[in-house]
Amino acid sequence: MTSNELFTSVHTLISTYPCPQSLKTSLLAYLHDILLQTRPNDPDALRIAASWELDVAEGEEQVELRR
């Protein structure tokens, strides 16, 4: 399993685990930060981080992120 696959698996686990939304949001934000800190120059990691941001964004914010 690659590092990117590990980050994706942990993201999926946190996203689907039944816990309070505030905890889920905090954990996902922390995971996002760790991904960008540990793999700042990896194009696949940057793509993963961007897709996570799009998953969280809504409406007009999502349109801005896609630009």
C-alpha positions in Angstrom: 0.0 0.0 0.0 1.4 3.4 -1.0 1.3 6.4 1.3 -1.4 8.0 -0.9 -3.5 4.9 -0.6 -3.1 4.9 3.1 -4.2 8.6 3.3 -7.2 7.8 1.1 -8.2 4.8 3.2 -8.0 6.7 6.5 -10.0 9.6 4.9 -12.7 7.1 3.9 -12.7 5.5 7.3 -13.1 8.8 9.1 -15.7 10.0 6.6 -17.9 7.0 7.1 -17.4 6.3 10.8 -20.4 7.2 13.0 -19.1 10.0 15.2 -20.1 13.6 15.9 -19.7 15.8 12.9 -17.4 18.2 14.8 -15.0 15.4 15.6 -15.1 14.2 12.0 -14.5 17.7 10.7 -11.5 18.1 13.0 -10.0 14.7 12.1 -10.4 15.3 8.4 -8.8 18.7 8.6 -5.9 17.3 10.5 -5.5 14.5 8.0 -5.5 17.0 5.2 -2.8 19.1 6.9 -0.6 16.0 7.5 -1.0 14.9 3.9 0.2 18.3 2.6 3.0 18.5 5.2 4.4 15.1 4.4 3.9 15.0 0.7 4.0 18.7 -0.5 5.6 18.0 -3.9 3.7 14.8 -4.8 1.2 15.5 -7.6 -1.0 12.6 -6.6 -1.1 13.8 -3.0 -2.0 17.3 -4.2 -4.8 15.9 -6.3 -6.1 13.9 -3.3 -6.1 17.0 -1.1 -7.8 19.0 -3.8 -10.5 16.4 -4.2 -11.1 16.4 -0.5 -11.5 20.1 -0.5 -14.1 19.8 -3.2 -15.9 17.2 -1.2 -16.2 19.6 1.7 -17.0 22.7 -0.3 -20.5 23.6 -1.3 -22.1 25.7 -4.0 -20.3 28.9 -4.9 -17.2 27.9 -2.9 -16.9 24.7 -4.9 -17.1 26.7 -8.2 -14.2 28.9 -6.9 -12.1 25.9 -5.9 -12.5 24.4 -9.4 -11.0 27.4 -11.1 
